[in-house]
Amino acid sequence: MNIYVGNISFRTTEEDLIDLFAQFGDVASAKIITDRETGRSRGFAFVDMDNQDEGLAAIEALNGREHMGRNLTVNEARPRQPRY
């Protein structure tokens, strides 16, 4: 299950996200989206969890929760729209 994580702190690392989501199950990967030119975090990430039920539990528990001084926005990621 691919999960969108928004409003993350610019100090957050991918390891921080893995640790946060691992409370709910196995985390396959975490990817913080960065600006192509500066390499700086854009303030959101995607976390991939293998088990749907564990992913839904993580969304339920973490959406709106404070992490590193920011209230997270956590929901199921929508499919990427094609660019024209």
Rosetta constraint file for C-alpha pairs under 8 A:
AtomPair CA 1 CA 48 HARMONIC 5.57 0.50
AtomPair CA 1 CA 49 HARMONIC 5.12 0.50
AtomPair CA 1 CA 50 HARMONIC 5.91 0.50
AtomPair CA 1 CA 51 HARMONIC 6.68 0.50
AtomPair CA 1 CA 52 HARMONIC 5.60 0.50
AtomPair CA 1 CA 55 HARMONIC 6.26 0.50
AtomPair CA 1 CA 76 HARMONIC 7.56 0.50
AtomPair CA 2 CA 46 HARMONIC 6.68 0.50
AtomPair CA 2 CA 47 HARMONIC 5.93 0.50
AtomPair CA 2 CA 48 HARMONIC 4.56 0.50
AtomPair CA 2 CA 49 HARMONIC 6.54 0.50
AtomPair CA 2 CA 76 HARMONIC 6.22 0.50
AtomPair CA 2 CA 77 HARMONIC 5.53 0.50
AtomPair CA 3 CA 46 HARMONIC 5.47 0.50
AtomPair CA 3 CA 47 HARMONIC 5.09 0.50
AtomPair CA 3 CA 48 HARMONIC 6.09 0.50
AtomPair CA 3 CA 49 HARMONIC 7.76 0.50
AtomPair CA 3 CA 55 HARMONIC 7.43 0.50
AtomPair CA 3 CA 59 HARMONIC 7.76 0.50
AtomPair CA 3 CA 74 HARMONIC 6.96 0.50
AtomPair CA 3 CA 75 HARMONIC 5.78 0.50
AtomPair CA 3 CA 76 HARMONIC 4.56 0.50
AtomPair CA 3 CA 77 HARMONIC 4.83 0.50
AtomPair CA 4 CA 44 HARMONIC 7.47 0.50
AtomPair CA 4 CA 45 HARMONIC 6.10 0.50
AtomPair CA 4 CA 46 HARMONIC 4.77 0.50
AtomPair CA 4 CA 47 HARMONIC 6.62 0.50
AtomPair CA 4 CA 73 HARMONIC 7.78 0.50
AtomPair CA 4 CA 74 HARMONIC 5.67 0.50
AtomPair CA 4 CA 75 HARMONIC 5.42 0.50
AtomPair CA 4 CA 76 HARMONIC 5.80 0.50
AtomPair CA 4 CA 77 HARMONIC 4.75 0.50
AtomPair CA 5 CA 44 HARMONIC 5.58 0.50
AtomPair CA 5 CA 45 HARMONIC 5.11 0.50
AtomPair CA 5 CA 46 HARMONIC 5.85 0.50
AtomPair CA 5 CA 47 HARMONIC 7.30 0.50
AtomPair CA 5 CA 72 HARMONIC 6.68 0.50
AtomPair CA 5 CA 73 HARMONIC 5.65 0.50
AtomPair CA 5 CA 74 HARMONIC 4.66 0.50
AtomPair CA 5 CA 75 HARMONIC 6.87 0.50
AtomPair CA 6 CA 43 HARMONIC 6.37 0.50
AtomPair CA 6 CA 44 HARMONIC 4.34 0.50
AtomPair CA 6 CA 45 HARMONIC 6.47 0.50
AtomPair CA 6 CA 72 HARMONIC 5.79 0.50
AtomPair CA 6 CA 73 HARMONIC 4.72 0.50
AtomPair CA 6 CA 74 HARMONIC 6.33 0.50
AtomPair CA 7 CA 43 HARMONIC 5.44 0.50
AtomPair CA 7 CA 44 HARMONIC 5.92 0.50
AtomPair CA 7 CA 70 HARMONIC 6.54 0.50
AtomPair CA 7 CA 71 HARMONIC 6.69 0.50
AtomPair CA 7 CA 72 HARMONIC 5.33 0.50
AtomPair CA 7 CA 73 HARMONIC 6.13 0.50
AtomPair CA 8 CA 12 HARMONIC 6.64 0.50
AtomPair CA 8 CA 43 HARMONIC 5.06 0.50
AtomPair CA 8 CA 44 HARMONIC 5.70 0.50
AtomPair CA 8 CA 45 HARMONIC 7.75 0.50
AtomPair CA 8 CA 67 HARMONIC 7.58 0.50
AtomPair CA 8 CA 68 HARMONIC 7.89 0.50
AtomPair CA 8 CA 70 HARMONIC 6.34 0.50
AtomPair CA 8 CA 71 HARMONIC 7.70 0.50
AtomPair CA 8 CA 72 HARMONIC 6.16 0.50
AtomPair CA 9 CA 43 HARMONIC 6.36 0.50
AtomPair CA 9 CA 67 HARMONIC 7.81 0.50
AtomPair CA 9 CA 68 HARMONIC 6.24 0.50
AtomPair CA 9 CA 69 HARMONIC 7.22 0.50
AtomPair CA 9 CA 70 HARMONIC 6.24 0.50
AtomPair CA 10 CA 40 HARMONIC 7.78 0.50
AtomPair CA 10 CA 41 HARMONIC 5.79 0.50
AtomPair CA 10 CA 42 HARMONIC 7.64 0.50
AtomPair CA 10 CA 43 HARMONIC 6.06 0.50
AtomPair CA 12 CA 16 HARMONIC 6.13 0.50
AtomPair CA 12 CA 17 HARMONIC 7.41 0.50
AtomPair CA 12 CA 68 HARMONIC 7.55 0.50
AtomPair CA 13 CA 17 HARMONIC 6.63 0.50
AtomPair CA 13 CA 32 HARMONIC 7.43 0.50
AtomPair CA 14 CA 18 HARMONIC 6.27 0.50
AtomPair CA 14 CA 30 HARMONIC 5.56 0.50
AtomPair CA 14 CA 31 HARMONIC 6.11 0.50
AtomPair CA 14 CA 32 HARMONIC 6.26 0.50
AtomPair CA 15 CA 19 HARMONIC 6.15 0.50
AtomPair CA 15 CA 30 HARMONIC 7.72 0.50
AtomPair CA 16 CA 20 HARMONIC 6.16 0.50
AtomPair CA 17 CA 21 HARMONIC 6.10 0.50
AtomPair CA 17 CA 30 HARMONIC 6.60 0.50
AtomPair CA 17 CA 47 HARMONIC 7.61 0.50
AtomPair CA 18 CA 22 HARMONIC 5.80 0.50
AtomPair CA 18 CA 27 HARMONIC 6.26 0.50
AtomPair CA 18 CA 29 HARMONIC 7.26 0.50
AtomPair CA 18 CA 30 HARMONIC 6.26 0.50
AtomPair CA 18 CA 47 HARMONIC 7.74 0.50
AtomPair CA 19 CA 23 HARMONIC 7.08 0.50
AtomPair CA 21 CA 25 HARMONIC 7.01 0.50
AtomPair CA 21 CA 27 HARMONIC 6.74 0.50
AtomPair CA 21 CA 58 HARMONIC 6.43 0.50
AtomPair CA 22 CA 26 HARMONIC 5.75 0.50
AtomPair CA 22 CA 27 HARMONIC 5.90 0.50
AtomPair CA 24 CA 54 HARMONIC 5.60 0.50
AtomPair CA 24 CA 55 HARMONIC 7.35 0.50
AtomPair CA 24 CA 57 HARMONIC 6.64 0.50
AtomPair CA 24 CA 58 HARMONIC 5.71 0.50
AtomPair CA 25 CA 49 HARMONIC 7.50 0.50
AtomPair CA 25 CA 51 HARMONIC 7.57 0.50
AtomPair CA 25 CA 54 HARMONIC 5.53 0.50
AtomPair CA 25 CA 55 HARMONIC 7.64 0.50
AtomPair CA 26 CA 49 HARMONIC 6.11 0.50
AtomPair CA 26 CA 50 HARMONIC 6.66 0.50
AtomPair CA 26 CA 51 HARMONIC 7.49 0.50
AtomPair CA 26 CA 54 HARMONIC 7.96 0.50
AtomPair CA 27 CA 47 HARMONIC 7.28 0.50
AtomPair CA 27 CA 48 HARMONIC 6.08 0.50
AtomPair CA 27 CA 49 HARMONIC 4.66 0.50
AtomPair CA 27 CA 50 HARMONIC 6.84 0.50
AtomPair CA 28 CA 47 HARMONIC 7.69 0.50
AtomPair CA 28 CA 48 HARMONIC 5.36 0.50
AtomPair CA 28 CA 49 HARMONIC 5.30 0.50
AtomPair CA 28 CA 50 HARMONIC 6.30 0.50
AtomPair CA 29 CA 47 HARMONIC 5.78 0.50
AtomPair CA 29 CA 48 HARMONIC 5.18 0.50
AtomPair CA 29 CA 49 HARMONIC 7.22 0.50
AtomPair CA 30 CA 45 HARMONIC 7.14 0.50
AtomPair CA 30 CA 46 HARMONIC 5.76 0.50
AtomPair CA 30 CA 47 HARMONIC 4.32 0.50
AtomPair CA 30 CA 48 HARMONIC 6.30 0.50
AtomPair CA 31 CA 45 HARMONIC 5.48 0.50
AtomPair CA 31 CA 46 HARMONIC 5.32 0.50
AtomPair CA 31 CA 47 HARMONIC 6.44 0.50
AtomPair CA 32 CA 41 HARMONIC 6.63 0.50
AtomPair CA 32 CA 42 HARMONIC 7.86 0.50
AtomPair CA 32 CA 43 HARMONIC 7.77 0.50
AtomPair CA 32 CA 44 HARMONIC 6.15 0.50
AtomPair CA 32 CA 45 HARMONIC 4.15 0.50
AtomPair CA 32 CA 46 HARMONIC 6.53 0.50
AtomPair CA 33 CA 41 HARMONIC 5.94 0.50
AtomPair CA 33 CA 42 HARMONIC 5.85 0.50
AtomPair CA 33 CA 43 HARMONIC 7.34 0.50
AtomPair CA 33 CA 44 HARMONIC 6.03 0.50
AtomPair CA 33 CA 45 HARMONIC 5.43 0.50
AtomPair CA 33 CA 46 HARMONIC 7.81 0.50
AtomPair CA 34 CA 38 HARMONIC 7.89 0.50
AtomPair CA 34 CA 39 HARMONIC 5.31 0.50
AtomPair CA 34 CA 40 HARMONIC 5.24 0.50
AtomPair CA 34 CA 41 HARMONIC 4.26 0.50
AtomPair CA 34 CA 42 HARMONIC 5.16 0.50
AtomPair CA 35 CA 39 HARMONIC 4.96 0.50
AtomPair CA 35 CA 40 HARMONIC 5.46 0.50
AtomPair CA 35 CA 41 HARMONIC 6.29 0.50
AtomPair CA 35 CA 42 HARMONIC 6.06 0.50
AtomPair CA 46 CA 77 HARMONIC 7.65 0.50
AtomPair CA 49 CA 54 HARMONIC 7.39 0.50
AtomPair CA 49 CA 55 HARMONIC 5.88 0.50
AtomPair CA 50 CA 55 HARMONIC 7.81 0.50
AtomPair CA 51 CA 55 HARMONIC 6.22 0.50
AtomPair CA 52 CA 56 HARMONIC 6.18 0.50
AtomPair CA 53 CA 57 HARMONIC 6.19 0.50
AtomPair CA 54 CA 58 HARMONIC 6.21 0.50
AtomPair CA 55 CA 59 HARMONIC 6.26 0.50
AtomPair CA 56 CA 60 HARMONIC 6.14 0.50
AtomPair CA 57 CA 61 HARMONIC 6.14 0.50
AtomPair CA 58 CA 62 HARMONIC 5.81 0.50
AtomPair CA 59 CA 63 HARMONIC 5.65 0.50
AtomPair CA 59 CA 74 HARMONIC 5.54 0.50
AtomPair CA 59 CA 75 HARMONIC 5.68 0.50
AtomPair CA 59 CA 76 HARMONIC 7.53 0.50
AtomPair CA 61 CA 65 HARMONIC 7.51 0.50
AtomPair CA 62 CA 72 HARMONIC 6.98 0.50
AtomPair CA 62 CA 73 HARMONIC 7.83 0.50
AtomPair CA 62 CA 74 HARMONIC 6.41 0.50
AtomPair CA 63 CA 71 HARMONIC 7.91 0.50
AtomPair CA 63 CA 72 HARMONIC 5.77 0.50
AtomPair CA 63 CA 73 HARMONIC 5.12 0.50
AtomPair CA 63 CA 74 HARMONIC 4.54 0.50
AtomPair CA 63 CA 75 HARMONIC 7.09 0.50
AtomPair CA 64 CA 71 HARMONIC 5.18 0.50
AtomPair CA 64 CA 72 HARMONIC 5.06 0.50
AtomPair CA 64 CA 73 HARMONIC 5.73 0.50
AtomPair CA 64 CA 74 HARMONIC 7.38 0.50
AtomPair CA 65 CA 71 HARMONIC 5.25 0.50
AtomPair CA 65 CA 72 HARMONIC 5.62 0.50
AtomPair CA 66 CA 70 HARMONIC 5.28 0.50
AtomPair CA 66 CA 71 HARMONIC 4.24 0.50
AtomPair CA 66 CA 72 HARMONIC 6.17 0.50
AtomPair CA 67 CA 71 HARMONIC 6.26 0.50
AtomPair CA 67 CA 72 HARMONIC 6.75 0.50
